Amino acid sequence: MASMAGLGPNPYSPSYLPYGTAKAGVIGFTKHLAKELGPYGITVNAISPNTAITPRVKKLRSAENLKRIAEMSPLGHLIEPEDCAEAALFLASNKAAL
C-alpha cells in the first residue's frame, strides 16, 4: 500500500517526511519489482490513494482542510476506506492478471 504522499508533499498538510519517504520507496520498489517479475507472468501493483475519509482523518483535519484536499483530487472528493479495499481485492484476484 503506497500513498499519494509518495509522489510529493501535500501543500495543505504538514510534511510527514518519514511517511512520504517510505511511500516513495514503496512506489519505486513496486515499479522495479514489476519490471523484474513481469517476464515470469507475475504482476506487481501498489495502491496509492489520496486522503481517505476515516474517523482519524475526520478528527485531525478541519472541514476547510478536507474540502481543499478533496478539490485536489481528480474526482473532486475524498475516498472511502472501502475504495482501497475494493482495489486491493481486485488486484489480488485472477481478473487483475488479464
N, C-alpha and C positions, 0 to 999 in steps of 0.2 A: 504494500500500500504506500503510494507516494503522496504527493500533495502539490497543489499549485505553488506552494511556498518553495518548492524545489526549483522553480523556474525564475524566481526573483522575489524581492520583498513586496509586501502589500503596502501601498502608500497610505492606507487608512488604518494601519495596525502597527503596534510596536514591533520592532525587529526581534525575531527569535532566532538568533544566529545558529545555535546548535541544531534546532529543529529544521530550519531551512537548509542547512548544510547537509544534514542526514538525508533529507528528502531528495536533494540534488544527487546525492550518492546513489540512492535507490533508482532514480531515473537513469543515470549513467550506467549503472550495473545492469539494469534491465535491457538497455539497448545493446550493450556488449554481449550479454548472455544470449539474447535473441539472435544476434548475428552468428555466434558460435554454435548454437544448438539448432538453428533453423534447418541446416542441411540434413539433420537427422529426423526431421519431422516434429521437432519439439517446439511448441510455441511458448514464448515468454512475454508476459504483459505486466504492466503496472497501472493501477487506477490512480489518477491524480486529480482528486476533486478540489473544488474551491471550498469555502466555508459551508459546512453542513449545519443546519439549524437544530442543534442538540440542546438539551437542558443546560449544559455547561456554557455553551455559546450564548444562550439567552440571558444567563445570569451575568456573564462577564462583559457583554457588549451592550451599548446603548442602542435604542431603536434607530437613531440617526446613523450610527456607525453600521448597523446591519443593513440599512437602506442603501448606503454608499457601496458596501461590498456587493450587495445584490445587483446594483446598477452596473458594476464592472463585469458581471457575468454575461456571456453571450446571450443567454436566455432571459436575463433580466430578473432572476430570482435566485434565492438560496436553495440548495438541495436538501432533501431529507436524508437521514441516515439509511433509509431503505433503498434509496437510489444507489448508494455504494454497494449495498448488499446484493442488489439485483445484478449489478455489473460483475461482481465477484462470482456469483453463481453462474452467470453466462460464461465467463472466461474459464471456469472450472468444468464446464460441460463439453460434450463432444461437438456441439454446434459451433464452438469457438474455433475449431480446427478447420472449418470449411473456408 
